Amino acid sequence: MPHLLLQLKVKDFAVWKPVFDEYEPQRVAQGQQSVQVFQTADDPNAVVILAEWRDIAGFEAFYTSDEFRQALQRAGVL
């Protein structure tokens, strides 16, 4: 199973995290098996996500969707 490591910069982690959590059912439906979210020690708005997916196609289907792009904007991803 592929593991994906994503690095994001967000305006405010406290705003971003609930939006991220809101989309868990959609990520799981597309094949996400597990996810871990980290903040860097020197910048809490620098986020690292480590996720395991059933396959790359499921990851691509979720992360290229219009719904996900709108969520990025709403969550304050820079």
Order of alpha helices (4+ residues) and beta strands (2+ residues): beta-alpha-alpha-beta-beta-alpha-alpha
